[in-house]
Amino acid sequence: MPQSVDFNWHEGDQDFDAPDADVQWMPAETKEASHDTGDSVTAATPVPPDVDGKPQKGWSNLALLAVGVILGLTLGVIVLMVQGQRSVRADVKPLVELQQRALAGNDVDLYASLVDPDDQEWREQIPEIIAGLKLIMPDEGVEPKVRSVKFQNDYAEIAVDFSYDGRVYRTLLSAIRVDGKWRLVRARLDGWGDIKTVEGDGVVLHVRERDAFLESYLPEIEAVTHSFCQRYAVPPPCQVDLQIVPNPRLLPFVPGEGAAPPPALSRWRIFGAGDTPLLILNSDGQEGRDPGFQEKLVAYVPEVNSINDFHAARLSPQSDIDISFQRLHERTIPLSLISPRLVGIRGKEVHPLWRLALYEAIGDAIFRRAMGPVTAEDEAIAALWAVARGDVAVWAERFAQVSLPDAAIPDEQSDPAVIGESLLSSGTALRNEARDLALFLHECLGEQPVLDWILHARTEVGAAAMMAPLGISLEGLADAWQQHRTTRQCPLVSTVQGDS
């Protein structure tokens, strides 16, 4: 298949769309002035003619006076709106400036002081928030600018322009007044409109009215979906049910996260004897039903004579297990992503890293369906997931024609199990390491043999059987990758059946 896909994302539309650029909620005093104007001024009354059919001069003067009053009041309202916007922008500007200072200095404590104190869960995600924002707003020396503020009572939606790769994008921040000061909060659904659904051959797209411009991208999104379905050999129907929403539960946005939530995990247990060392990746609650798998599982634990002695203990929330089941077995593969307005848009052009995040989430969800549940020891499961996510990242970057910038990593990582464990816990700091691991295996073994190895793992039990097609142990894989990083030579020889 081709190494890249060329898409037209309607670049060149340099104007921000009117609904968000121009419409502003009026300050309270402005609203009152506008309301009073509507109550006190009526439409100009036609001037009755006199007996000779000529208009009476007095009525004509009154009409002119009425028109003058209307124009004067209208201009007054406009002036009040402009002055109100200036005042509100000045009021929230320190919040935006402090946010940028916290990002520039990786200052978790400063950022925490800017976040709604009642949202403890979001406050715990501040390191991820900083990591994500530093990726999507990286142009140093270019200060973001507050362009407009919509507010209602103590809640404000702030439109902020920022520079990325020399181009200006607009994002939306949400804030509330707490003890007289503005604090960052997650977005609310007010004003986003009803959900619209557009169905294509490979994608069912759900968007709020405010994001209706994304409907024109459906052909491109379908092309990516079709390419991933082909690459990972998912039998039809391979269709993604995609929701683009301002859901506050999806914040913070971190490019390269893949499909949220991460794969569900369970552990095989023996009734009356406790845990086995076997973890189930991509658990769906149905993994033990295949007779061939049952035979291998019983053979792996010699002290057990029957599959009925095993049960899978869930390690992930039931909600994650339910989503995993849907992604593996239902007609459509469910997927949600945050609205691009909360990341950055330029007219109707989405931020490049939002587009990459969309492609990577689609590829991740489709790969999970192709891979199915996998059973092995913890380190083997983590290493396999690192390679799988790395393969998705490689192809998402090819399709999006943009790479995720390297994030600062304290110590160089070369252990696939460490990388996979990080990704399984929703961390993204080592996502680029997973990409580089996949590229190493692609170079040394060939892309198709690596893919065949990953998809073969679902039929095996335990690390030894899972790694056998590569002809190398987990420790050997980590050593070979480290050697490749140092010498740029390939110490691996493919033993996997498949075309390179």
TATABEL-V933443 format. One record per pair of residues at least 4 apart in sequence whose C-alpha atoms are under 6 Angstrom apart, sorted by sequence separation. I is the first residue (numbers start at 0). GAP is how many residues later the second one is. D is the distance in Angstrom with one decimal. If there is no record, write none. Layout:
# TATABEL-V933443
i = <I	I>
gap = <GAP	GAP>
d = <D	D>
This chain:
# TATABEL-V933443
i = <17	18	25	36	48	49	67	79	84	88	101	129	132	133	150	162	176	199	206	228	269	324	325	339	340	344	352	359	362	367	384	385	396	422	440	441	451	462	463	471	475	483	25	48	49	101	150	162	176	198	228	268	344	375	396	421	441	459	483	48	149	161	175	197	268	326	344	396	459	483	149	161	174	175	197	268	343	101	148	160	174	196	267	101	148	160	174	196	456	159	173	174	195	267	147	159	173	195	266	418	479	46	146	158	194	195	266	146	158	173	194	265	266	145	157	193	265	144	157	192	193	264	144	156	191	192	264	143	156	143	155	191	263	264	43	155	202	262	263	154	201	154	153	153	138	138	469	102	136	468	362	382	385	382	385	381	384	202	359	201	202	203	204	205	206	283	358	382	202	203	270	378	381	269	381	269	283	268	283	327	393	268	392	267	267	355	389	266	389	265	266	443	265	390	448	265	385	389	265	444	448	29	264	447	264	386	447	263	447	446	445	263	26	263	186	185	414	115	114	115	413	113	114	115	113	379	370	373	372	375	374	375	375	249	282	240	281	239	240	243	245	280	238	239	240	241	242	243	244	245	280	240	241	243	244	279	243	279	278	278	277	278	277	278	276	255	254	257	258	257	258	257	258	131	128	24	23	24	227	233	261	170	171	170	256	170	170	169	168	169	168	168	15	16	15	14	13	12	3	4	3>
gap = <4	4	4	4	4	4	4	4	4	4	4	4	4	4	4	4	4	4	4	4	4	4	4	4	4	4	4	4	4	4	4	4	4	4	4	4	4	4	4	4	4	4	5	5	5	5	5	5	5	5	5	5	5	5	5	5	5	5	5	6	6	6	6	6	6	6	6	6	6	6	7	7	7	7	7	7	7	8	8	8	8	8	8	9	9	9	9	9	9	10	10	10	10	10	11	11	11	11	11	11	11	12	12	12	12	12	12	13	13	13	13	13	13	14	14	14	14	15	15	15	15	15	16	16	16	16	16	17	17	18	18	18	18	18	19	19	19	19	19	20	20	21	22	23	24	25	25	27	27	27	29	33	33	34	34	35	35	36	36	37	37	37	37	37	37	37	37	37	38	38	38	38	38	39	39	40	40	41	41	41	41	42	42	43	44	44	44	45	45	46	46	46	47	47	47	48	48	48	49	49	49	50	50	50	51	51	51	52	52	53	54	56	57	57	61	62	63	67	68	68	68	69	69	69	70	83	84	84	85	85	86	86	87	88	90	91	91	92	92	92	92	92	93	93	93	93	93	93	93	93	93	94	94	94	94	94	95	95	96	97	98	98	99	99	100	101	102	102	102	103	105	106	106	122	123	125	126	126	135	136	162	170	170	171	171	172	173	174	175	175	176	177	330	330	331	332	333	334	394	394	395>
d = <5.4	5.7	5.8	5.9	5.1	5.5	6.0	5.8	5.9	5.9	5.7	6.0	5.9	5.7	5.5	5.4	5.2	6.0	5.9	5.9	5.5	5.9	5.0	5.8	5.9	5.6	6.0	6.0	6.0	5.9	6.0	6.0	5.5	5.0	5.5	4.5	5.9	5.9	6.0	5.7	6.0	4.6	5.9	5.1	5.9	4.7	4.1	4.5	4.5	4.3	5.3	5.5	4.5	5.9	5.4	5.2	4.5	5.9	5.2	4.2	5.6	5.5	5.4	6.0	4.3	4.6	5.5	5.4	5.9	5.9	5.1	5.5	5.9	5.4	5.2	5.5	5.3	5.8	5.7	5.6	5.2	5.6	5.8	5.5	4.6	4.4	4.3	4.5	5.3	5.5	5.8	5.1	5.6	5.8	5.3	5.4	5.4	5.3	6.0	5.8	5.9	5.5	5.5	5.9	5.4	6.0	4.5	5.7	4.8	5.5	4.4	6.0	5.7	4.6	5.5	5.5	5.0	5.5	5.0	5.6	5.8	5.5	5.2	5.8	5.9	4.9	5.2	5.5	4.6	4.4	5.7	5.2	5.1	5.4	6.0	5.2	5.9	4.8	5.2	5.8	5.6	4.5	5.3	5.2	5.8	5.5	5.7	5.8	5.5	5.3	5.7	4.6	5.9	4.2	4.2	4.8	5.4	5.5	5.1	4.5	4.8	4.8	5.0	4.7	5.2	5.6	5.4	5.3	5.9	5.9	5.6	5.2	4.2	5.6	5.2	4.7	5.5	5.6	4.7	4.7	5.9	5.4	5.8	5.8	4.6	5.5	4.3	5.5	3.8	6.0	5.2	5.3	5.4	5.5	5.3	4.3	5.3	5.0	4.9	4.9	4.9	5.9	5.4	5.9	5.5	5.3	5.7	5.5	5.5	5.9	4.1	5.8	5.9	5.6	5.7	5.4	5.2	5.3	5.2	5.7	6.0	5.1	4.6	5.6	5.9	5.5	5.1	4.6	6.0	5.6	5.3	4.0	5.4	6.0	5.4	5.6	4.7	5.3	5.5	6.0	5.4	5.5	4.9	4.6	4.7	5.0	4.7	5.1	5.2	5.1	5.1	6.0	5.8	5.7	5.1	5.5	5.4	4.6	5.6	5.6	5.0	5.6	4.7	5.8	5.6	5.6	5.2	5.3	4.2	4.1	5.7	5.8	5.8	4.3	5.3	4.7	5.3	5.9	5.8	5.4	5.9	5.6	5.2	5.3	5.9	5.6	4.4	5.0	5.3	5.3	5.2	4.8	5.9	5.2	3.8	4.9	5.7	5.9	5.4	5.3	5.6>
